[in-house]
Amino acid sequence: MSEQVEDRSVSNAVPLWTAMQVLRDEGRPMDGREVLARMADRLAFTPYWLERLSSGQVRWEVGTHWFAGDAATIGWMTKLGGWAITEAGIEALEEFPTPELLFAERSRRYPVIDQRRKQAQASLSEVQQFIDRTLRLVDAGGWPPRAWSSMRRERPASGSG
């Protein structure tokens, strides 16, 4: 009896590829949950990808969010105002016509861009770094920062002046 071995590196390519195809085909910004629903209609997942993680989330959905973030960093898509593919993302689907080729290009580009971002952040002054860290607390297009819900703000004593 032979044991089936999954090539997980190939499987990792499929969620990114499919999410970008859904966004290209729709041609409009979409809620991330809607993208996942469209992906589920297109894909047949192996038991590995359907597994629930310790967080309770399904592995393929977590992977899709993770790799969509990478694609946004690279410039292939945006997550501002919904998920949407960029012109660079459409070009990437054409230039890298299989999930494996697209994922390999993502794996090549992401570390380079991430390193440049870290170098740029390190070159900021202390005040600029503080501003950068603070802005990361704000959801795109949202105010106040999500971290404020867990902060207690001191109120000035009443009756002063």
DANOR-V735261 format. One record per residue. N is the residue number from 1. RES is the residue in one small letter. PSI is psi as a letter, one per 30 degrees, with the letter a starting at -180 (none if undefined). OMEGA is omega in degrees with one decimal (NA if undefined). D_LAST is the distance of its C-alpha to the last C-alpha in Angstrom with 2 decimals. Layout:
n:N res:RES psi:PSI omega:OMEGA d_last:D_LAST
n:N res:RES psi:PSI omega:OMEGA d_last:D_LAST
//
This chain:
n:1 res:m psi:k omega:-178.6 d_last:85.23
n:2 res:s psi:k omega:-179.9 d_last:82.90
n:3 res:e psi:k omega:177.8 d_last:79.16
n:4 res:q psi:k omega:178.8 d_last:77.02
n:5 res:v psi:k omega:178.0 d_last:74.65
n:6 res:e psi:k omega:172.2 d_last:71.64
n:7 res:d psi:j omega:-174.0 d_last:70.71
n:8 res:r psi:f omega:178.5 d_last:66.94
n:9 res:s psi:e omega:175.4 d_last:66.38
n:10 res:v psi:e omega:179.7 d_last:68.17
n:11 res:s psi:e omega:178.5 d_last:66.27
n:12 res:n psi:f omega:-177.2 d_last:62.94
n:13 res:a psi:e omega:-171.2 d_last:63.98
n:14 res:v psi:e omega:179.5 d_last:64.49
n:15 res:p psi:e omega:178.7 d_last:60.92
n:16 res:l psi:e omega:-179.7 d_last:59.64
n:17 res:w psi:e omega:-176.0 d_last:62.71
n:18 res:t psi:e omega:177.7 d_last:62.52
n:19 res:a psi:e omega:-179.7 d_last:58.80
n:20 res:m psi:e omega:176.7 d_last:59.36
n:21 res:q psi:e omega:178.2 d_last:62.43
n:22 res:v psi:e omega:-179.0 d_last:60.55
n:23 res:l psi:e omega:177.8 d_last:57.85
n:24 res:r psi:e omega:-177.2 d_last:60.55
n:25 res:d psi:e omega:-180.0 d_last:62.54
n:26 res:e psi:e omega:177.6 d_last:59.60
n:27 res:g psi:g omega:-179.6 d_last:58.34
n:28 res:r psi:l omega:174.4 d_last:54.79
n:29 res:p psi:k omega:-178.1 d_last:51.60
n:30 res:m psi:k omega:171.3 d_last:51.90
n:31 res:d psi:k omega:-179.4 d_last:49.77
n:32 res:g psi:e omega:179.0 d_last:50.75
n:33 res:r psi:e omega:178.3 d_last:52.01
n:34 res:e psi:e omega:176.6 d_last:54.27
n:35 res:v psi:e omega:179.6 d_last:55.68
n:36 res:l psi:e omega:179.5 d_last:56.45
n:37 res:a psi:e omega:178.8 d_last:58.17
n:38 res:r psi:e omega:178.3 d_last:60.31
n:39 res:m psi:e omega:-179.1 d_last:61.18
n:40 res:a psi:e omega:177.3 d_last:62.28
n:41 res:d psi:f omega:-174.4 d_last:64.65
n:42 res:r psi:f omega:-169.5 d_last:66.24
n:43 res:l psi:k omega:170.9 d_last:66.56
n:44 res:a psi:j omega:-174.1 d_last:68.59
n:45 res:f psi:k omega:173.7 d_last:66.72
n:46 res:t psi:l omega:178.1 d_last:68.46
n:47 res:p psi:e omega:178.2 d_last:67.45
n:48 res:y psi:e omega:-176.6 d_last:65.60
n:49 res:w psi:f omega:179.1 d_last:63.22
n:50 res:l psi:f omega:-178.5 d_last:62.79
n:51 res:e psi:k omega:174.7 d_last:61.76
n:52 res:r psi:k omega:178.8 d_last:58.37
n:53 res:l psi:l omega:-179.4 d_last:56.34
n:54 res:s psi:f omega:177.7 d_last:54.41
n:55 res:s psi:f omega:-176.6 d_last:51.33
n:56 res:g psi:f omega:-179.5 d_last:53.34
n:57 res:q psi:l omega:179.3 d_last:53.56
n:58 res:v psi:k omega:-173.5 d_last:56.95
n:59 res:r psi:e omega:-176.1 d_last:58.12
n:60 res:w psi:e omega:179.3 d_last:59.08
n:61 res:e psi:e omega:177.0 d_last:55.72
n:62 res:v psi:e omega:178.8 d_last:53.86
n:63 res:g psi:e omega:179.8 d_last:56.32
n:64 res:t psi:e omega:178.4 d_last:55.82
n:65 res:h psi:e omega:-178.8 d_last:52.03
n:66 res:w psi:e omega:-175.9 d_last:52.50
n:67 res:f psi:f omega:173.9 d_last:55.11
n:68 res:a psi:e omega:174.8 d_last:53.30
n:69 res:g psi:e omega:176.1 d_last:50.38
n:70 res:d psi:e omega:-179.4 d_last:52.95
n:71 res:a psi:e omega:176.9 d_last:54.37
n:72 res:a psi:e omega:177.8 d_last:50.95
n:73 res:t psi:e omega:-179.2 d_last:50.46
n:74 res:i psi:f omega:-178.5 d_last:53.91
n:75 res:g psi:g omega:-180.0 d_last:53.21
n:76 res:w psi:f omega:178.2 d_last:55.70
n:77 res:m psi:l omega:175.7 d_last:53.18
n:78 res:t psi:l omega:176.6 d_last:49.53
n:79 res:k psi:g omega:178.8 d_last:47.33
n:80 res:l psi:k omega:-178.6 d_last:44.63
n:81 res:g psi:g omega:-176.2 d_last:44.70
n:82 res:g psi:l omega:178.1 d_last:47.58
n:83 res:w psi:k omega:177.3 d_last:50.49
n:84 res:a psi:k omega:176.7 d_last:52.67
n:85 res:i psi:k omega:177.1 d_last:55.46
n:86 res:t psi:l omega:174.8 d_last:55.28
n:87 res:e psi:e omega:178.5 d_last:58.21
n:88 res:a psi:e omega:177.5 d_last:58.52
n:89 res:g psi:e omega:176.6 d_last:58.79
n:90 res:i psi:e omega:177.5 d_last:61.53
n:91 res:e psi:e omega:179.4 d_last:63.33
n:92 res:a psi:e omega:177.5 d_last:63.03
n:93 res:l psi:e omega:178.3 d_last:64.69
n:94 res:e psi:e omega:-177.0 d_last:67.51
n:95 res:e psi:e omega:-179.2 d_last:67.86
n:96 res:f psi:i omega:-165.6 d_last:67.74
n:97 res:p psi:g omega:174.4 d_last:69.77
n:98 res:t psi:l omega:177.1 d_last:69.67
n:99 res:p psi:e omega:-177.5 d_last:66.90
n:100 res:e psi:e omega:179.2 d_last:68.13
n:101 res:l psi:e omega:178.8 d_last:68.11
n:102 res:l psi:e omega:-178.7 d_last:64.62
n:103 res:f psi:e omega:177.7 d_last:63.28
n:104 res:a psi:e omega:178.7 d_last:65.03
n:105 res:e psi:e omega:174.6 d_last:63.37
n:106 res:r psi:e omega:-179.5 d_last:59.96
n:107 res:s psi:f omega:177.3 d_last:60.75
n:108 res:r psi:e omega:-173.2 d_last:61.70
n:109 res:r psi:e omega:-170.7 d_last:58.73
n:110 res:y psi:e omega:-179.0 d_last:55.77
n:111 res:p psi:e omega:179.6 d_last:55.88
n:112 res:v psi:e omega:-179.4 d_last:56.16
n:113 res:i psi:e omega:179.4 d_last:53.16
n:114 res:d psi:e omega:178.6 d_last:51.11
n:115 res:q psi:e omega:177.7 d_last:51.98
n:116 res:r psi:e omega:179.9 d_last:51.01
n:117 res:r psi:e omega:178.8 d_last:47.63
n:118 res:k psi:e omega:178.1 d_last:47.04
n:119 res:q psi:e omega:179.0 d_last:48.14
n:120 res:a psi:e omega:-180.0 d_last:45.83
n:121 res:q psi:e omega:-179.3 d_last:42.86
n:122 res:a psi:f omega:-178.7 d_last:43.76
n:123 res:s psi:f omega:179.0 d_last:43.85
n:124 res:l psi:l omega:174.4 d_last:40.20
n:125 res:s psi:l omega:178.8 d_last:37.60
n:126 res:e psi:e omega:-179.7 d_last:35.17
n:127 res:v psi:e omega:178.9 d_last:32.44
n:128 res:q psi:e omega:177.5 d_last:35.02
n:129 res:q psi:e omega:176.7 d_last:36.18
n:130 res:f psi:e omega:179.3 d_last:32.68
n:131 res:i psi:e omega:178.9 d_last:32.40
n:132 res:d psi:e omega:179.2 d_last:35.90
n:133 res:r psi:e omega:-179.8 d_last:35.17
n:134 res:t psi:e omega:-179.9 d_last:32.03
n:135 res:l psi:f omega:178.0 d_last:33.98
n:136 res:r psi:f omega:177.7 d_last:36.68
n:137 res:l psi:f omega:-176.2 d_last:34.28
n:138 res:v psi:k omega:174.0 d_last:34.09
n:139 res:d psi:k omega:-180.0 d_last:37.01
n:140 res:a psi:k omega:179.5 d_last:38.87
n:141 res:g psi:g omega:-175.9 d_last:37.45
n:142 res:g psi:l omega:174.3 d_last:34.74
n:143 res:w psi:k omega:6.0 d_last:31.03
n:144 res:p psi:l omega:178.4 d_last:29.14
n:145 res:p psi:k omega:-179.7 d_last:31.06
n:146 res:r psi:f omega:-178.5 d_last:33.15
n:147 res:a psi:f omega:-178.6 d_last:31.81
n:148 res:w psi:f omega:-178.1 d_last:28.30
n:149 res:s psi:f omega:180.0 d_last:29.73
n:150 res:s psi:g omega:-179.1 d_last:30.31
n:151 res:m psi:k omega:171.8 d_last:27.03
n:152 res:r psi:k omega:-179.6 d_last:24.03
n:153 res:r psi:k omega:177.5 d_last:20.71
n:154 res:e psi:k omega:175.4 d_last:17.86
n:155 res:r psi:k omega:177.7 d_last:14.74
n:156 res:p psi:k omega:177.8 d_last:11.33
n:157 res:a psi:k omega:-178.7 d_last:10.22
n:158 res:s psi:l omega:178.0 d_last:8.55
n:159 res:g psi:g omega:178.9 d_last:6.02
n:160 res:s psi:j omega:169.0 d_last:3.73
n:161 res:g psi:none omega:NA d_last:0.00
//
